[in-house]
Amino acid sequence: MTENGKHPRSNWRNRFLEHIGKLHLPSWSAFAVGGIGMSVALWPLVVTAWDLLGISTSLAWRLVALGICTLLLSAGMLGMRWKRTAPLRLFWLILAAWAVALIAVAAFIILAWLMLGTPGWKPPTDLTPRSMDAIATRAFAIVAGLGGVALLVISYRRQRTTENNEQREVARLFTERFTSASEQLGSESAAVRLAGVHALAHLADDTPEDHEELLQMVIDVLCSYLRMPYTPAPGPLPKNAKLDRREDHRQRDLEFTSMREVRHTIIAIIRNHLREDTRWRGKDFNFTGVVFDGGGFREAEFTGGKLAFRKAIFIESGGDFIDAKFSGACVDFVGSSCIDSQMNFFGCEFSSGRVDFHAASFTGSRVDFRWTEFSGGRVNFIRNLFYKCTLDFEKSSLTREEPTFSEVDFSGSEINFSNPNGECPKGLLESIHRGSAKTVNLPESWRNSN
């Protein structure tokens, strides 16, 4: 199934519909009318063939056959839908509607004729004034019916035109707002960039519900801004720095502070939307290589989609995931790093989905999983480096399969799994025994488990 909820068509179906789309509707209408007329004309021959084969020609068999043919015809008409590259002219559209109406009337007449036992038709020998009046009344009814069909077609065409105009207007307004906000995001002024960030966020909230790809496009732009390289904060000045150097240092510090404010605003907007039950949930967020030096995702809910923190760097308070919920999303921390800071997953819930910490490194940091609940999904620590860190899983709810540890290096780290609720995670003891952890606090029942 695709992202918009529709099943992708197979190649043969696409080729078939492409071929059908090249044909003209009037030709198909003529073919259909001729086919039905030929079927009616050859009906006696079909009945004779059935009699020769010894098959019953009772009313029940005829009704069953007619029902099957009707279902096949309906399925064929539904399956032959396609998008035209140019609108059908109104004249041909009305003719097609008349043809469909006449076919429907003919079908009802044939059905009634079959249900009455296929009686013979005896034309009248003479026409009385009363008969002429009845014929005129029926002719007027037929003309009025065809006129009604034409009016319905015209009304439908007008409605479609109105809807298409509305869709074009929505697309035009979205393009204008998107272009304006994107230009603001590229401004040299931090204030203008902040306005562009909020404009894009409002634009994402206003996208039509049947155009989720537009919402994803806005999210991609915001994430792309976070991935853009920027000049880091300048280091401290020496006490005897000259005036021109001090001025350059002040300018660089101002640029960095302005850039960080814009980036933190984007992170806050994403976090706030993931806290609430909004359409932002379930979308893809690409934070590959982003430096998170603040903001964090506290109390966010990752309920679907893909979140890539691959090779991201977490410093200061950028690794704040306190009380976050992971339930269905694929979260990728592969190759990420945390240096002299804190990765805080205190009180998180991992109930489904996948969270991968493969090859992530933590140096001189505190990695906090206290009171975290692992009840489903997959959480992997594979070939990680915890160097001079504090890894704390106190009072966390664990299972044998979650989280899993494999070839993890705990060199110089303090490991705490005190008062856990659950079994010893797979691979934890092997990783502890093969490394040189500073201190290890495990339940006694775990120390002898396999």
N, C-alpha and C positions, 0 to 999 in steps of 0.2 A: 504494500500500500504506500502511496506517495504521501508527502507532507500535508497536502491539502485535503487528505482523506479519501482520495479517489484511487481506484484500482488502475494501475498502468495497463494500457492495451498491449497486446502481443504484436509482434512484427507483422504477422500475416493479416491481422485485423486492421492495422494501420495502413498497410498497402491496399487492402480491399476498400477501406473507406476513402482513401486517396483516389482510387480509380473511380469509385461511385461519384465522388464529388466533382469529377470532371464531366459527368453526364448532365444533360439538360432535363429539367423536370417535365416540360411538356412531352418530351419523347417517352419518358417513363409513364406519364399519365396515359398517353395513347397506347403504349404497350399493355398497361394494366387493363384498360377498357377492352382492348381487343382480346386479351387473354380470357377475361370473364365471358365475353360474348362467345368466344370459341368453345369455352367449357359448357355453356348452356346449350349451344348447338349440338355438341357431341354427347350430351347427356344420354339420349336414347341408345347410342352405340355402347356407352359404358354399361347401361342396364342390360343390354343384350349380351355383352361379354360376361357379366356377372351370372346371367341365367345359364349360359353355356358351360360355365365353370361350376355350376351347381351351388353358387353362393346366394343366400337369401337376399331378396330385394325388398324386404318389408320396410315399413316406415321407420322402425327403430334403427335399422342399419343405415338408412339414408341420413337420419338426423345425426347419428354418431359420426358418419363420414363428413357431413357438413360442419359439425362442431370442430373436428380435427383440422379441417381445411381453414376454418375461421381462426383458430388458434395459431396455426402456422403463418397465416397472412398477417395477423397482428404482431407476432414475434418478428417477422421480417420487416414490417414497417417500423417497429421500434428499433431494430438493429441497424437500420439504414439511416440513422441520424448522422449528420455531419455539419461542420461549420463552413459556411460559404465565404469565399474571399470577397465577394461583392453581393450586395443585396439583390434579391430577385425582383424583377419589375412587377409593378402592381397588376398589370394586365394579365401576365402569366400566372400570378398568384391567385387571382380571382378565377381564371379558367381551371386551375388545379383544384380549387375548392369546389367549384361546380362539378367537376369530374368525380371528386370524392363523394359529394352529396348524391349524384346520380347512381354511383356504384352502391352506396348504402341503400338507396330506395330499391334498386334492382335486387339486392341481396334479400331485403325483407319480402319482396314479391315472390322471389324464388322459394324462400323458406315457407311462406304461406301456401304456395302452390304444392310443395312437397307434403306439408302437413295435411292438406286436403286430399291427398292421394293422387296427385298429378291428373286432375280432371282435364278433359279436352276443352278447347276454347271455341265457342260458337259465335261468330260475329253477327250483329243484328242485321236483319234483312232490310229494314227501313228505319229512317231516323225521324222521330216525331219532334215537334217543337220542345216538348219537355226534355227529350234526350239531348237536343242541341243546347238547351239551357244548362243541363248538367255538365255537358262537355265544356261549355264556356266557363262555368264556375271552376271546374278542375283546372282548366288552362290558366285561369287567373291565379288560382292557388299555387300552381307550379311557378308562374312568373314571379309572384310575390315571394315564394320561398327562395328562388334563385336571387332575387333582390336582397332578401334578408341575409343570405349567405355572403353576398358581396359586401353588405354593410358591416357584417361581422369581420370580414377580412380587412376592410379598411380601418375599422376600429382597432383591430389587433395590430395592424401595421403602424398606426399612429401611436399606440401604446409602446410598441417596440422602439419606435423612433425616439419617443420621449425618454424611455429608460436608457437608451444608448447615449442620448445627449447628456443625461444626468451623470452617467458613468464617465463620459469624457470630461465633464466639468469637474467631477471629483478628482480625476487623474490630473487635470490641469492645475487645480488648486494644490494638490499634493506636491506636484513637481515644483511649483513656484515656492511653496513653503520650504521644501527640502533644499532647493538651491539657495534660498536666502539664508537658511540656518547653517548650511555647509560653508557658505562664504563667511559668515560670522565666526565660525569655528576656526577658520584659517586667518583671522585677523591678528595683527601684532599686539593689539590691546587686549589685556587680560579681561577687562570688563566686557568687551564685545564678545570674546570667546565664551565667557560664562553665560551671556545671553543666548548665544548659539546653542550651548549645551541644553539649556532649559527649553529652547524652542524645539530642538530635536526630540526631547522627551515628551513634550506635549503633542508633537506631530505623531509620534509612535502611539500614543494613547488614542489619537483621533483617527487612526487608520481604519478603514472598513473591516468588519469582522470576516468578510469573505476574501480578504486580501492579506493573509498572514505574512506573505512574502515581503510586503512593504514594511511591516513591523520588524521583521528580521533584518531588512536592509538598514533601518535606522540603528538597530542594536549593533550591527556590524561596523557602522561608522563610528559609534561611540567607543567600541572596543579597539578599533584601529587607532584612534587617537591615543588610547592608553599604551599601545604598542610602539608608538613613535619614539625614537631616541630623543633624549634631551640632555642638556648640560647639567651635570651633578652640582650639588652645593659646593661652593668654594671653601677651601680649608681656612683655618684661622690665619690672620695676618701677624707677621712679626711686629714687635713693639716699635721698632724703628723704621716702619714702612713709610715710603714717601707719599706725598699728597696724591700724585697721579695714580699710584698703585692702590691707594685707599679708595679713590673714586671708581677705579675699575672693579675693585672687589665689591663695592656697594652696588654697582650696576649688575654684576653677575648674580649677587645674592638676591636682588630684586627680581631678576628674570626667573631664577629658580623658584622663588617663593610664589610668584604669579603662576608659573607652570604647575606647581604642585597643587595650588588651590583649584585650578581647573580640573586636574586629574582626580583629586579627592571628591570634587562635586560629581563627576561622572560615576565614581564608585558608590557614592552615597545614593545617587538616583537609582542605580541598578539594585543596590541592597534594599532600598525602600520598596521597590516594585516586587522584589522577590519575597519580601515579608508579607505582602498582601496577596489576595487571590486575584491576580491580574493576568492578562494575556502574555505578560513577559515570562511567566513560568513555562517551562517546557521548551523554551527557545535555546539556541546555541550561543554560547559566549566564548570567544577565543581570546584568552589572556596570555597567550604564549609569549614568554620572555618579558612580561610586564614586571616592573619594580613596584611592589606594594610597600610604600613607606608610611602608610596610614589608611584610615577608612575602615577596611575590614568588612566582613559579611555576617556580623552578629545577628542571630535570630532569622536568618534567611532560610528559605525552604527550596531545596533543589529537587523538584518533583519530576523532572524529565529533561530531555535534550542532552546536549553535550557541553561540558564546561572544561576548557583546556587551560590548566595552570602549568603547562609543560614549560620547564626551564624558567619558571617565574622565580623572582627573588623577594623574600619577605624580610623586611627590616622594620624596626620600631614597632608600631602596632598594626602593621599590615596583615599579620596572620591571625586576626581576630575572627574566629568562627564560633564563638560561644553560643550555645543553645540553637545551633543550626540543625536543620533536619535534611537528611539525605534519603530520599524515597523515590527512586526510579531514575535518577539522572546518572549519566556516566561522567564522573569527575576524574580528571587526569592531572596528578601532581608529578608526573614522571620527570625526573631530572631537575626538580625544583630545589631551592636551597633557602635555608634560614640561618642567618649569621648574627651571632650576639644579640639575639632578639627572643621572641616567644611565638610559638605556634600554639594557639589556644583552642582546643576542641572541647572545652569543659561543657558537660551537659548535653552533648550532641546526641542525635538519634540516627543510627544507620539501620534502616529497615528494609531497603531494597535498592536495586541499582548496583553500581560498581564504583568504588573509589580506589584508585591505584597510586601508591606512593613509590613505585618502582624507581630505584636509583636516586631517590631524593636524599639530600644530605643536610644534616643539622650540626652546626658548629657553635659551641659555646652558648647554646640556646636552651630554653625550657620548652619541652613538648608536653602539653597538658591534655590528657584524655580522662581526667577524673569525672566520675559520675556519668560517663558515656555509656550508652546502651547500644549493643550490637545484637540485632534480632533478625537479620536477614541481609540479603545481598552479598557482595564480595568486597572485602577490604584487605588489600595486600601490602605488606612491607617486604620487598624483595631487593636484596643487594643495597640496602640503605647504609648510610654512615651516620652514626650518632657519636660525634667526637666531643668529649668533655661536656656532655649535655645532661639534662635531667629529664628522664622519660617517666611520666607519672600516670599510672592507670588505676589509682586508688578508687575503690568502691565502684568500679565499672562493671557492667554486665557483659560477660563474654561467653562465647561458645567454643567448641573444639575447632570449628571450621572458620571462625571469624573473631578477630582478624587472624591472618596467617603471617608467619615470619619465615623468611628463607634467606640464608647467607647474609644476615644483618651483622654489621660491625658496631659493637658498643664500646669502643675503646675509650677508657677514662670517663665513662658516663655512670650516672646514678640511676638505677632502675628500680621502680617501685610498683608492685602489683598487690599492695596490701588490701585486705578485706574485699576481695572480688566476689562477684556473684556469677558463678559458672565454672567452666572447666579451663584448664590450661590451653591456650591457643596452640595450634599446630606449629611446630618449628621454633617455638620460643626458647625452650631449653637447649636445643642444639645450637642456636645462635649465641646464647649466653656462654655455653661451655667452650665454644671455639674462639671467643673474644677475650678481652681483658677489661671487663667492666670494673669500675671503681667500687661500687657497692650494688648489691642485689637484694631486694626485699621481696620474697615470694612466700606464698602459703606453704606450710610444711607438706600438705597433701600434694602439692604440685611438684615438689623437688624429686620425688621418686616416680612420677608418672612418666609414661612413654610418649 
